[in-house]
Amino acid sequence: MVSYPARLKLAQIPTPLLPLTRLSKALGGPKLWVKRDDLTGAASSGNKVRKLEFLLAEAKAQGCDTLITSGGVQSNHCRAVAVLGAQLGLKVHLLLRSDTQPQPVGNLFLDQLVGATISHYSLNEFRDLDGLFQYWQEHYKNLGHKVYSIPTGGSNGTGAWGYIAAAQELAEDFTKQHIDPYAVVHATGSGGTQAGLLLGFHLHQVDCRVISYAVCDDQAYFAAKVADDLQQWQHKYAPDSDLTSLEPSTIDKYAGPAYGVASADVFDTIKQVASMEGLILDPVYTGKAFHGLIQDIKQGVYAKQHDRDIVFLHTGGLFGLFAQQHQFNNKK
């Protein structure tokens, strides 16, 4: 029995697990399912909310009144923190990465709407992210506030609990649907969901692989990042546990030219999946990962699992799609 730390009820869970019947038939590969974590909420939707249930519970327990976090200008995580901070009556300060003056659309529009304080930094300035956090922590401390800092993506040992709990929920889904999936597939950007799923299936003794399609960086980065998150979790919550068997499986060949930048093929996939299944993906995370999954099915990577099931974890990102809708203007 896994003993969870304190959490806030912020996510609308359990989320549905649904078959992608038409797409599975068209591809002729394994039967595809989707875990709809894009339905964890409305303005606070996506995978980040699961992590924030534990992170914000810790912030409240420590008596903090101010949240500082960071991400890209269209960060789903930062939008979730901004919305949930407003719901909980906490001040939120977002450190956002952007080399140009961003337009207030998508996630950034919602950040502004809910009253978050926003500081924009160039890619070069963002290289000293620790220094930026330290500067603002001292700033608010001098004003008499108590700060709780959340790393990019909410990815650390505490945030991992979100997908430890989700792994338990998935195990219950598998039983209800009478399936024995080969793998859960998802997009990985900051590594926290990846680490949480690995831990969760391990702790709940679920025999299911975790296959992570990178949306930025490479396999070496995610191997190190996931290992760091696992070590943080182990040190803080289970120092006697043995996690040596947990190794991430990351596919990095579909990451594209940069974080937040997708190829025309990814936008084609987003439109195909939307029209065939009514499932809306985004170009930053889920679109890249689902495109990679489809390409690997077509190339026979999953041929040996033809009679198995694969679950795609939809981690959200709808609002980020609105910031790139011009990419569809010339598409039929």
N, C-alpha and C positions, 0 to 999 in steps of 0.2 A: 504494500500500500504506500503510495507516494504522499508525503505530507507537504502541502502547499503553504507558502507564506501568505501574509495578508494580501487581499486583492479588493479592488473596487469593481462593482458591477457596472461596466461601461459599454460592453459589447452586447449586441443582440445575438445571442448564441443559444443553442447550436445552429449553425448555418446549414443550408441544404447540401446534400450530396446527390447530384443529378447525372443521368446518363447523357452522353452526346451521341445519340443514336445515328443521326444522318451523317455526321462527320465521320464517325467510326466506319460506317458502311462505305462511304466514298473513299476513304484511305485504304480500306482493306487490311488494316493492321490489328493491333490489340483493341479491345473495347475500351473507349475513353469515357471517363467520368470527370465531372468538375465539382470541386468543393468550393462553394460560393462564399468565400470570405470577403468578397466585395459587398456582401450584404450584412456585415457586422454592424452597420448603422447607416445613416444618411450622410450628413456632412462630415461625420467622423468615421466613415467606412474604411474598410481595408484591414490588412493584417496588423498594422501598427497598433490598433486599438487593443488587441489581445495583449501585447507587450505592455501597453500603458496601464492596463488594469493593475499590474504589479508595480510598475515604476511609480505611478502616481499614488498608489497606496503607501509606498515607502516615503514619498515626499510629504504626504499628509501626516504620517506617523512621526516624522522628524520635525513637524511644525513649520514647514517651509511655506512661504507665501509667493515665491517667484520661481518661475521655470525658465531655464535657458537651454536652447537646443539649436541644432544646426542641420543644414542640408542644402540641396540645390534649390534654385528659385521656384521650381515646381514640385518641391518635396511633398509627397503624401504624408510622410511622418510629421513634418513641421505643421502642415494643415491640421492633422489630427491633434497634435499638442495644443495648437492655438484654439481649436474648437472646444476641446475637453477642458482646457484651462479656464476658458470663459464659463463653461458650465459649472466648474467647481469654485469659481471666484478667485482664481489665481492669476497673477500677472504673468504674461508670457513674453519673452524676448527671443526672437528668431534671428540667427546669424545665417544669412543666405548667400550662396555663391552665385555670382553672375558677372560676366565680363562686359555686359552692356546694360544700359538702363532698361529694366524689364517693364513690359506692359502689364497692367493689373488685370490679368485674366487667369482663369483656371484656379489652381490652388492659391496663388498669390492674391487673387481677388478675395477669396474666403479668409485668408490670413488677415487682410486689412479689415474686412467686414466685421470680424469678431474682436477687433481692437488690439491685436498683437503689436508690440513694438518690433520694428524690423530694421536690421542693419544689413546693408548690401556690401559684399566684399568681392574683389576680383579673385580670379583663380590663384594669382601669385600671393595675395594677402591671405588667402584661405590655407596656404601651406603651413602657416603658423596657427592652426586652429586652436591648439592648446593655449597659446598666448592670448588669443581672442577670448576664449572662455575665462581665462584668469583675469583679464582686464575687466570684463563685465561682472564677474563674481565680486571683485573688489569694489567696483562701482556701487553695486546694490548693497553690499555689506556696509559701506560707508553711509548709505542712506537709511540704514536701520532695517533692511530686509534680510530674510533668510532664504538663500538660493538653493534650489535643487537642479543640478545640471544633468541633462540627458544626452548621451552621445548620439551621433548621427544614426538615424534609423531605430533608435531605442535598443541598439544591439550591444548588450553586455550580459553579465551573469544573471542579473535580476530580470532583464527583459526576456531572457531565454525561457522563463516560466510560461510566457504566453503560448509558446508552441509546444512546451511539454504538456500543457493542458489540452491544446488542440490535438495532439497526438492521441491522447486518451479519447477525445471526442471522435476522432477518425476511426479508432478501433471499434467504437460503438456503432459508427456508421457502417463499417464493413460487416459487422454481425447482422445488422438490420437489413442490409441489402444482399446478404448471402454472397459476398464476394471475398476473394483472397487476392488482393492486388499485388502485382509484381513490384510496383513502385509508386510513390508520390512524387510528382514532378512539379517544380516551381521555379520562379525567377529569384535570383539572389543578387543583392546589391551591396548591402552592408553586413551580410552574413548571419544576422541574428535569427531569422526564421529558420535558416539552414541548421544552425547549432541547436535551436530548440527542438526541431523535429528529430534530429539525430538522438538527442538526449531523451526525448519523449518516447520514441519507439523502444529505445534501450530500457528505460525505467519501467515502462508498461509492458515490456516483453512482447512487442508486436513484431512479427517477422515481415517487415516491409522495407524496401530500400528507399532512400531519399536521393533523388537525382536533381541537381540544381543547375539551371542554365544561367550563366553569368550575364549580367547586363552591363558590366564594366569590369575592368581589371582581368586578371588571369587566374589559372588554377593555383599557382603558388601563393598569390595574395589570399585567396579564400582558404587555403589550407592553413595559413598562419592566422588569419582572422578568426576562423571557427575554433581553432585550437586555443586561442586567447580567450574567447567567450566561454569555452568549456572549462578552462582552468579557473576563470573567475567564478563560475558557478560552483565548481568543485571546492574551491578554497572557502567560499562564503557559506555554502549550504551542506556539502557532503564531503568533508576532507578525507574520509576513509574509503570513498568509492573508487572503483577501478574503471576508468574511461579509455583505457589504452586501445580498445577494439574499435573505437569510433573514429572513422576516417571519412571526410567529406568526399562526395563524388560530384565534381564540378565540371561542366562542359562550357568551355569559354569561346568556342569558335563562332558563336552567333552574337557576340557582344556588340558588334558594330563598331563604327569609328570612334565613338565616345559615349560617355554616360548621357542619356537623354537624346541621343541622335540615332535615329533608326533609318535603315535602308528602305528603298521603295518596295522591296519584297515584303518587308514587315507590314507596311501599310496595306499591301494587297492581302496579306493573311488576316489582318484585323477586319477588313471589309468582308472577306470570305466567311470568317467565323460568325460575324455579326449577321450576315444575310442568311446563312445556313442554319444557325442555332439560336439567333437572338442573343448571343453572348457578346458583351462589349469588352474588348481588351484595350490596353493603352500602349503607346509607342515607347514608353520608358522601361517598363517592367514586363507585364504579362504578354504584350504583343511579341516582344523579342523571344521570350521563353517559349511561347506556344508555336511561334514560327520555327524555332529550333527543333521542337518536338516533332512537328509535322515533317520537316525535312529529314530528320533521322528515321522516322517511320517509313518514308518513301525510299530512303536509301538502305533499308533492311536492317538498321541497327537493332530494332526490336523484333526481328523476324522470329526468333526462338520463343518469344512471348506472345505469339499470334493468338493463342487461346487464353491468354491472361488478361487482366484488367490493369489499366493505368489511370491513376487519379491525378488530374491537374489541379493544383491549388491556386485558385484565383485570388490574388492578393490585393485586388482593387486597382485604383488609379484612374477612374473615370474623369476626374476634374483635370488631370494633366492632358487628357486627350483634347479638351477644348482649346488648350494653348497651342495645339498643332493641327487644328482642323483644316488649315490652308493646304496641308499636304495631300488632302483628298480632292482638291478642286479640279484636277485634271484626270481623275480616275473615273472610269465608267462604272 
